[in-house]
């Protein structure tokens, strides 16, 4: 994974579950560092790109890019069976343009830490529209392309 931090909205999980109700949309499938359950008050997760999330009393993160997804979301793990429908659902509803990757299958967002601190369950989260941080996305793109030869390709099945 290329991001310092992976944030995921509970609303995104809910939307995916409505598209594929037979799936088990346990957050562990998508492996976020922080799961944000705001009851929809912060809007759609896609609208968070380029914004700051103020979490709790001190933490500030800048949302930089969508998280491309792979077969890891489908694999069995303790308490969760293998489920190919998970990635197929994300592929059907979560296609996004990602710099240097082109169209990718995405759910969740990578963020960079602006101000570190302690995050606790139940901490309030506030969305702040700000000017994009200089070089934030460029750093993510550089990590994506380091050591890569040839054009990027995305596998969706």
N, C-alpha and C positions, 0 to 999 in steps of 0.2 A: 504494500500500500504506500502511496506517495505522500499523503497528507499528514501533517502533524496532528490533526484532529479530525475526527469524522462525527458530524452531528446528523441526527435523523429525527424528523418530526413524527410523532405518533399518528398524526393525520395522514402521512404518507403510507404508513402501515395499514391504516384503516381503509384508505382508498384502494390499496393493492388487495386487501382482503375482500373488498366488495367486488373486485374484478375476478377473484379466484377464491370463493368461499371455502372450497375443499382444502385449501392450503393451510398450513400452520404458520402464521406470520409472527412467530416469536421473534423479538428483536435480535436474538443471538444469531439468526440466519444472516443478518446484514452487518453484524459486528460493529455497531456504532460505539464511540467512546462516550457520547452523551445522547440520550433519548429525550427529546423535548416534547412534553405533553402539555400544550398550551390551550387545549380545547378549541383550537382554530383561531384564536385571537391574533396570532402573528401572520395570518394569511397563508397562502400556499408556499410550500418549501422552495419552489422554484423562484419565488419573489425575493428570497433571502440573499441571492447571489449579489455580491458587491456590498452587502450591508454588514453592520456590526450587530452582534448579539451580546448584550450585557447580561451576564449570568450571575445571580446572587449579588453580594455586596461589592465584589472586586473584579471578577473575571470579565474580560472583554475579548471576543474573538471576531475575526473578520472572515466572512464566508466567501470562499474564492472560486470554487468550481464544483460541478456535480461529480458524484462518485461513480465511475464506470463499474459495472458488475460482471461477474464471471461465474463459472460453474461452482465455486465455493458455496454459493447461496443454496445449492441443491443438495449438498452432501449431508449424509447422516452424521449426527453428533449426539452426545448423551442427551436423551430425552426428545430428540427430534429425528424423525425418519428421513430417508432420502426422498426428495420431492422435485422432480424435473419441472413440474408446473410452476414453481416459484420463478425461475429464471424466464420461462416462456411468458409468464404474465408481465414481468418487468420489461421484457423485450417488446411486448405488445403495447404497453402504455407509457413506458419510460424512456423513449428514444429522445436523445438530446444532442445538440452540437457541442462538442468538447474541443477546444483549441488543440491542435496538433494531432488529434485522434479522429476528427471528423464526427460522424454520427456514432454515438455509443449508447449502450443500454445502461441506464443510470437510475439510482435511487439513493438518496442521501446527499450530503454536501461535505466537501473538504473545507476546513477552516484553518486559519493560522492564528496563533495566540498573540494578541496584542498586549494584554496585561494578564499575567498568570495569577493564580490564586486557588482557593479551595472551592469545589463545587459539591453541593449536598443535594440529596433527593428533596424535592419540593422547593428549591430555590426559584425565585421569580426570574423570568426571562423577558427582556425588553429588546425589541428590534429598533435599530437606529439606521436611517438612511444616511450614508456618508459618501464623500468622494472616494472612489476606489483607491486602495493603498497602492502606491507606486511599486512596481515590480512584484506584487503579490502573485498574480497569475503567471507572470513570466517565470517565477521560481518553480511553480508547479509544472509548467510546460517543460522547463529544462530537466526536471527530474523524470518526466515522462519520456523524454527523447534521449537521455544519456545512454550511450552504448547501443543505440538502435540503428540498424542499417536498413535502408530502404524505406518505402512508405508504410505508414501505420495501417494495420488491418484490424477490424473488429469482428470477432466471431460471436454469433448470437444463438447458436444452438449447440 
